[in-house]
């Protein structure tokens, strides 16, 4: 972006109060400007070619044309700018938001609720929204607040050029994995929606995932994936066994850990806790990765996908110290190359791969038959 030029934001919401609140938040940031506002999706679509926004803030529930239909039409018309959904924390709002994130929305923010006044609501919304806008359009963050706890989710990479990755030398992978752990944040729903259905019903590793997402959303997200994947997908439950054939999604606002088996022949189990935030997050990727390394040692295969921040990098360092294996998503296919970029830049990844190449590599490392891995490589290549 040229020095001094501000990023243009289109605000779409049927509530005049919410439009005013969003305008106040955006206008307070010197790097952003409000390109225009619309009260419904149809009006917003008519404004796109005229206003040429670089990012859209899109309400989930609106009359005339709701947010999900608007998003689909926006993408069908070839518009690539990031879209952040504005969602109420209700079951209906969460369901539509999850679908939007899987269909090309870049991220979402929760509408303020329960604050004592406009100033508090503005501060809460700014704390959540501004870091996400800066990450998606590649601006240095000017927000005094850390990223909001477990309120990240999205896809569609910013069209602006991101910093180049450092030179990377692939490293051999020698371990025979016993568990697959995945850490992901911004861009995660769309990335997992592409990756997980490629793991076949006979996949021999248990799969544990931390996706930064609130508690209301994670069960709905797991249910959606369960309908798309050959493997069973569940929201993680306290004390649940860690066995092949099931993908466990960390519950929002709860750290997910692996606990060693208490009896010979029994599997490790899942442990949920509300311990201190790590990397401003709960669940945190580092918590899962650390515990997996303590239980499985060199048998951990870790994958770090698109996301803001650096959650997972410290855990990958521990996994590598135990002899485990690490894969990271590449910059070009990431919505935000924060988490995988931190892993790659630290030299912790054995391989840095585009999203479409990660499932075939997982199958190869996990020792699936050559035919399965080859067929998957051909199908996604």
N, C-alpha and C positions, 0 to 999 in steps of 0.2 A: 504494500500500500504506500502511495506517495506521502511524504512527510506533510503533516498538517491536514490531510484529507480525512474526514470522519466517515465511519462505517454507517451506511444508511439502513435503518430498521423500519419495517412495516409492521404495525400493530393491528391485530385482527381480533376483536372481542365484542360481543353484543352488549356488554355492560359498560355504560358510560363511566361508572366509578372505576372499573378495572382498567379501561383505556387510559383514564387520567393517572392512575397509579403507575401503570407501565410507562407512560410518557414521562412522568416525574423521575422514575428510576433511570431510564435511558438518557434523558436530557442532562442528568447530573454528572454523567461521565463525559469527559472532554473528547474522548476518542469516538463517541457515538452521536448520531443524530436521528431524530424521528423523520423518516421520509414521508409518512402519511399514516392514516388510520382508516379502518373499515369496521362496520358493525356486523358483517356476515361474510361467509366464504365467497359467495357469488360476486359481491362487490370487490373483495380483495383480488380475485382472479382478474377482474376487469382493470385493476390498477397496476398490475405487475409490469406490463410493458411500458407504461408511462412513468412510473416511479422508479423502476429498476432497483429495488432494494437488494441489499447484499445478505440480509438475514430477515426471516419472518417470525414474529411471535404470534402463534395461532391458538385461539381458544378451542377447547375440545367440543363443548356443547353450545351450539348456536342455532337460531332459526334460519330458514331459507336454505342454507347449506352448512352442515356441521363441519367440524375440523377434520375428521377422517376423510370425508368425501372431498373436501377442499384439497387436502394433502395429495390424495390420489390423482386428482385432476391436475394439480400443479406439477407433479412429477410426470404425468402422462404428456404434458405440454413441453417437457424438456427442461424445466427450470431446475437448476442444480444447487441453488443457494441453500445453506443450512436452515432448517425449520425447528424451532423450539415450541413444543406444545405447552399450553397453559392449562393445567388440570386441577379440578377439585379433588380432594382426598376422599372420594366416595368409591364404592365398589364399581358403579357405572363409569365414573370418571377414570378409574384405574384400568378397567377392561378396555375402554376405547383407547386410552393412552398406550397400553401395551401393544395393541394392534397397530397403532400409528407408528410406534417405534420400529416394529418389524416391517412396516411398509415404507420406510424411508425418512421418518422424522429423525432429526439429529439428536434431540434431547428433550427434556421437559422440565418444567418447574411447577411446584404446587402453589395454587393460589393462597394468599395469606388467609388464615382463619384463626380466630381467638385472640388476636392482638388487641390491646386496649385502645388503640387509636390509629389515625392515619400515619403518624410518624413512625410508630413501631411496625406497622404493616409495610411501609416503604423500606425500612431498614431490613426487615426479614426477607422481603422480595429481592432487594439489591444484593444481599449476602448470597442468595441462591443463584440469581440470574446472571449478574455481571461476570463472574469468573467463567461461566459457560459460554457466554457470548465471546469473550476474549479468546478462549481456547479454540472455538470453532472458526473464528475469523483471523486467528493468529496475531492477536494483539498482546503486548505485555500487559499483565493485569495491573490496574490501578486501584483495585478494591482493597480496603483495609481489612476485609473479612476473609477467613479461610473458606474453601469450597464447602458447601453445605453437606452435612452428614448424610450419607447414603441417599442422596437425591440426584444421582447422575444416571443417565441412560440415553442412547441415540444411534444414528448412522448418517451417511452422506457426508463425505469428506469435504472440508472447505476447499473451494476452488483456488484459493490463494496459495502461493508457494510456501511450504513449511521449511524449516532449517534442514539442510542436508544431513543425512546420517553419516557418521564417521566411517572410515574404511573398516571393513569387517572381514575377518578371516574365519571361514567355517571350521568347526572343530569336530573330531570324530566322536561318536556316541557309542559307548561300549556297554552300558548298564542294561540289564534285563528288567524292565519296569514291572512293578506290582500295583501301581495306582496312577491314575491320571488326575492332576489337579489343574484347574484353570482359573485365572484371575482376569477380570474384565470390568470396564466401567463405561465411559461415554462411547456410544456406538455398539454396546454389548448386545442388546436384544437382536439387532439385525445380524450381527456377526455370528452369534450363537444359533440363530435361526438358519444360517447357511451351513455352519460347521457340524452341529450335533446330528442332524438327520443323515449325515454321511457315515456315521459310526454304525456298523451292521449289528444285527440282533445277536450275533455270536461274539461280539467284542469282549475280550477276556479281562479287561481291567475295570475296576470300579472307577466312577468319575465323580469328582467333587468340585463344585464351582462356587466362587464368590463373584457375584455381580452386584455392584453398588446400586441398591434399590430399596425403597421403604418397605416396611412390613406388609402393608396392604397389597403391594404389588407382587411380591415374590411368589406367593401361592398361585395367583392368576397367571403369572409368567410360566411357572412350572407346568401348570395345567395345559397351557397353550402348546408348549414344547412337547408334552406327552402325547398330544394328538398328531405330532409331526415326525416323531423319532421312532426308529425300530426298538431302541432301548426304552425302558420305563424311566420317566422323569418325575421326580418328587421334590417337594420342599423338604429340606432336612428336618428330621425329628430327633429330639433328645433320646440317646441310647440306641438309635437305629443301627443295625449291622452294616458294615462296609463290605459289600459283596459285588462281584461282577454282575452286569446286567441291569444296573440301576444308576441313573444320574441324579445326584443330590444337589439341589440349589440351596445355598445358604439363605436362611430366613432373614428378612430385613430387620435391622436393629439388633441382631444377635450375631456374635462371633461364632464361626464354625471351626471346630477342631477335631482331630482324629485322636482317639484314645487307644492305647495298646490293649490287646486281648487280655482278659483277666483269667482265662482258663485255657489250657492247651487244646488246640484244635478249634477254638472259637475265633470268629473274625474280630478285627478291631471294630470299635463303635464310634458313633458321632456324639460330640458334646457341644451343646449350645450354651453360651454365656453372654452376659452383658457387662463384660469387663471394660476397662478404659478404652476410649477411642484410640485408634492408631491411624496415623496419616489423616486425621480428621474423619475417620470412617468407622462404622460398625454395621455390617461385617467388614473386616479388613482382610485383604489378600495375604498380607504378611503373617497374620495369625494362623490361617489355614496352612500356608506353605511351611511355616516353622514346625507346626505339629506333625505334618506329614513326614517331614525329614526326620523327626525324632522317632517316629514309629517305623517307617519303611526304609530309612537310610538311603542307600544307592538305588533303591527301587522306585524312586519318585520320578515321574515324567511331568514336568511343569510347563504350562503354556500361558503366556501373557499376551492378551489381546488388547485392542484399542481402549484408550481411557485417559482421562485427565490425571495429572499428578504422577507420583512415582510409587504408589502402593504396589507391593510385590517384588520390588528390587532387592530389599533387604532379605526377604524370604528366599529369593533365587540364589543369593550369595550363600545362604546356609545350605540350600539343596546342593549347590555345586561343591561345597566343602565336604559333603557327605558322599559325593560321587554320583549324584543324580543328574538328570538331563533337563535342559531348558530350551524351549522354542519361543520365539517372539514374532509377533506379526510385524510386517514391514510397514514403512511409512506411507507408501502409496495407497495401500488398501485400508489404512486406519482412519477412522473419523477424527481422532486426535492422537497423535503419536507421542503421548506423554508416558504412560506406563510401559509400553513395549520399548519406547525410545530410551527410557532410563536403563532398562535391562541391557539393551544392545550397546548403549554408549559405555556402560561399565564393563563390557566384554564378558557378560555372564551368559549370553545365549550361545548354544551350540550352533543354531541356525536361525536366521532371520528370513521369514518367508511371507509371501502374499497369502491372504486369507484362504484362497482356493487351494493352496498347496499344503495347508497344515493338516487336514484330515488324512490325506495319503501318507504324509510323513509320520503321523501318529500310528497309523496301521503298520507301516514298515518297522518302526521302532518296537511296537508291541508284538511283533512276530506273527501278524496275520499272514495268511497264505500269500504267496507271491501273486497268485491269480486275483485275489481280492484287492490287494494294493494296486496292482497294475490296472485292473478294471476301473478303480476309483480315480486313479491318476488320469486315465483316458477320458472318463466321464466329465471331470471338472476342467480338463485341459483343452 
